Amino acid sequence: MDSDRPHERPTAFDRMLTPVHRWIWSDTDRRVQKLLRFSETETDGGRDILRAAEVTSDPLLRRLYLEHAIDEFRHGVLFRHRAAELLRDSTSPSSPGFHGDWLAPGGHGLDDLQVDGESDRTMLAFLHLSEKAAASRFTVYRDVMQHDPPTRAIFEEILHDETFHMNYTLMQLARVEPKRHRRHLWRARLSRLWKAYLRLATGLAGILGSIVMTIQYFVLLPPFAWLAKRSAHRESSGWTIVSPGPGDSLDRQY
């Protein structure tokens, strides 16, 4: 199935981060790592949606979930194969670096959502917002990929599926809960905002921790090293004769 609706326009936040995304995706090693994480996230999301198809009692949702899960598994394969191609063509060894995942998490996994404990209403609301966010970010990723046409083509292909996923989840939510579907969307938004805050706080904590550790290493550690070196110069070299004391008997423990 496909949708005639055009792709979701990027949000203002995603557009603001376009220069950061362009810089991140410009490096081949970072691109490989991002694609591998996307592959893992899409595959994990496909498993969760497959589980949702098993537990739902709605036959229409079961069919749509199965098609959705197949799409997610296919996306994972596309990302993994493209990462393998880039890795095979790369001439430099891979090295860790900044990926900016806490600014915009790769893919659109279900954020450890407990599928068995979710109703069709909450599941559809969460999926709709996840697919909408993914469509926004993938549009930015596609637009910054002028230097890599094959990867750009993958994002373009996946965007068609994301648009369909975004549309069907909203339509089915309105069908399942016609009067209160907007309330469920707002609850799902609040949940995503809280998780985004936790990701941001974790990322900032990591950066601040690195800064504090660097300051300690270059500011606090040198004086201690200098004092230790100075103390070492005062010590005489070789063995030091110690006069025996009353408690130095070798015949007992104390």
C-alpha positions in Angstrom: 0.0 0.0 0.0 1.1 3.5 -0.6 -0.1 7.0 0.1 -0.7 9.9 -2.2 0.0 12.4 0.5 3.3 14.2 0.2 6.1 13.6 2.7 5.8 15.1 6.1 7.6 18.5 6.2 10.5 18.6 8.7 9.7 20.3 12.0 11.4 23.6 12.9 13.7 21.8 15.4 14.9 19.3 12.7 15.4 22.1 10.2 17.4 24.1 12.8 19.7 21.0 13.2 20.2 20.7 9.5 23.9 22.0 9.6 24.6 19.5 12.4 23.1 16.6 10.4 25.0 17.7 7.3 28.3 17.7 9.3 27.6 14.3 10.9 26.6 12.6 7.6 29.5 14.1 5.7 32.0 11.6 7.3 31.9 8.1 6.0 32.7 6.4 9.3 29.9 8.3 11.1 27.6 7.5 8.2 28.3 3.8 8.6 27.7 3.8 12.3 24.5 5.8 11.9 23.2 3.4 9.3 24.0 0.4 11.4 22.1 1.9 14.4 19.2 2.7 12.1 19.2 -0.9 10.9 19.1 -2.2 14.5 16.4 0.3 15.5 14.2 -0.5 12.5 14.5 -4.3 13.1 13.7 -4.0 16.8 10.7 -1.8 15.9 9.5 -4.4 13.4 9.6 -7.1 16.1 7.5 -5.0 18.5 5.0 -4.2 15.8 4.9 -7.9 14.9 4.1 -8.6 18.6 1.3 -5.9 18.4 -0.2 -7.9 15.5 -0.2 -11.0 17.6 -2.0 -9.4 20.6 -4.5 -7.2 18.9 -8.1 -8.6 18.5 -8.8 -6.3 15.6 -8.4 -8.2 12.3 -7.9 -5.0 10.2 -5.2 -3.8 12.6 -3.6 -7.2 12.6 -3.2 -7.1 8.8 -1.9 -3.5 8.9 0.6 -4.2 11.7 1.9 -7.2 9.7 2.5 -5.1 6.7 4.1 -2.4 8.8 6.4 -4.9 10.5 7.5 -6.3 7.0 8.3 -2.7 6.0 10.4 -2.2 9.1 12.4 -5.4 8.6 13.0 -4.3 5.0 14.2 -0.9 6.1 16.6 -2.6 8.5 18.0 -4.7 5.6 18.4 -1.6 3.3 20.3 0.3 6.0 22.5 -2.7 6.8 23.4 -3.4 3.2 24.2 0.2 2.5 26.4 0.4 5.6 28.2 -2.8 4.4 28.8 -1.2 1.0 30.2 2.0 2.6 32.4 -0.1 4.9 33.7 -2.2 2.1 34.6 0.9 0.0 36.2 2.7 3.0 40.0 3.0 3.0 40.4 4.4 6.5 39.9 2.5 9.7 36.7 3.3 11.6 37.2 5.4 14.7 34.6 6.5 17.3 33.4 10.1 17.3 30.5 12.4 17.8 27.2 11.1 16.3 24.7 13.4 17.9 22.2 10.6 18.7 20.9 12.3 21.8 19.9 15.3 19.6 17.9 13.2 17.2 17.8 9.4 17.9 18.3 7.2 14.9 15.3 5.6 13.4 12.1 5.5 15.3 12.1 2.5 17.6 9.3 2.0 20.2 11.5 3.3 23.0 11.1 0.1 25.0 7.3 0.3 24.8 5.7 -2.7 26.6 3.5 -3.9 23.7 1.7 -6.5 25.7 0.4 -3.9 28.1 -0.7 -1.4 25.5 -4.2 -1.1 24.1 -4.9 -0.5 20.4 -5.6 3.2 21.1 -2.3 3.9 22.8 -0.3 1.8 20.4 -1.7 3.6 17.4 -1.2 7.0 18.9 2.4 6.2 19.8 3.1 4.7 16.3 1.6 7.7 14.6 3.8 10.2 16.4 6.9 8.0 16.0 6.3 7.7 12.2 5.7 11.4 12.0 8.9 12.2 13.8 10.8 9.7 11.6 9.4 11.2 8.4 10.5 14.6 9.5 14.1 13.5 10.3 14.4 11.3 7.3 13.4 14.2 5.1 16.3 16.2 6.5 18.7 13.3 6.1 17.6 12.9 2.5 18.1 16.6 1.8 21.7 16.6 3.2 22.7 13.6 1.2 23.6 15.2 -2.1 27.1 13.9 -1.8 25.8 10.3 -1.4 23.1 9.5 -4.0 22.7 5.8 -3.1 22.0 6.6 0.6 19.8 9.5 -0.4 17.8 7.1 -2.6 17.3 4.7 0.4 15.9 7.6 2.5 13.6 8.6 -0.3 12.3 5.1 -0.7 11.8 4.7 3.1 10.0 8.0 3.2 7.1 6.6 1.1 6.6 3.9 3.7 6.8 6.3 6.6 4.1 8.5 5.0 1.8 5.5 4.7 2.5 4.4 8.3 1.9 7.9 9.5 -1.4 8.1 7.7 -2.8 4.6 8.4 -2.1 4.9 12.2 -4.0 8.2 12.4 -6.9 6.9 10.4 -7.2 3.7 12.5 -6.9 5.6 15.7 -9.8 7.8 14.6 -11.7 4.6 13.8 -11.0 2.8 17.0 -11.5 5.9 19.2 -13.5 8.4 17.2 -14.3 10.8 20.1 -11.1 10.8 22.1 -8.4 10.1 19.6 -6.9 13.6 20.0 -6.6 13.0 23.8 -4.6 9.9 23.2 -2.3 11.8 20.8 -1.6 14.4 23.4 -0.8 11.8 26.0 1.6 10.2 23.6 3.2 13.6 22.8 3.7 14.2 26.5 5.4 10.8 26.9 7.7 11.5 23.9 8.6 14.9 25.3 9.5 13.4 28.6 11.7 10.8 26.9 13.3 13.5 24.7 14.0 15.5 27.9 15.7 12.4 29.4 17.8 11.9 26.2 18.8 15.6 26.2 19.6 15.5 29.9 21.7 12.4 29.5 23.6 13.9 26.6 24.3 17.1 28.5 25.4 15.2 31.5 27.9 13.3 29.5 29.3 16.5 28.0 29.5 18.2 31.3 31.1 15.1 32.9 33.8 15.1 30.2 34.5 18.8 30.7 34.8 18.4 34.5 37.1 15.3 34.1 39.2 17.3 31.6 39.5 20.2 34.0 40.5 17.9 36.9 43.1 16.2 34.7 44.8 19.4 33.6 44.2 21.7 36.6 44.0 19.5 39.8 46.2 16.5 38.9 49.5 18.5 38.0 49.9 19.9 41.6 49.5 16.5 43.1 52.0 15.0 40.6 54.4 17.8 41.4 54.1 17.2 45.2 54.6 13.5 44.7 57.7 14.1 42.7 59.1 16.5 45.2 58.4 14.0 48.0 60.1 11.3 46.1 63.3 13.4 45.7 63.5 13.7 49.5 63.5 9.9 50.0 66.9 8.2 50.0 67.5 5.6 47.4 68.0 1.9 48.2 67.1 0.0 51.4 66.4 1.9 54.6 67.6 0.4 57.9 64.8 0.4 60.5 65.7 -0.1 64.2 64.0 -3.1 65.7 61.1 -2.4 68.1 59.4 -4.3 70.9 56.6 -5.5 68.6 58.7 -6.8 65.7 58.8 -10.5 66.8 58.5 -13.0 64.0 57.1 -15.7 66.3 53.6 -14.3 66.5 51.1 -12.5 64.3 50.9 -9.2 66.3 
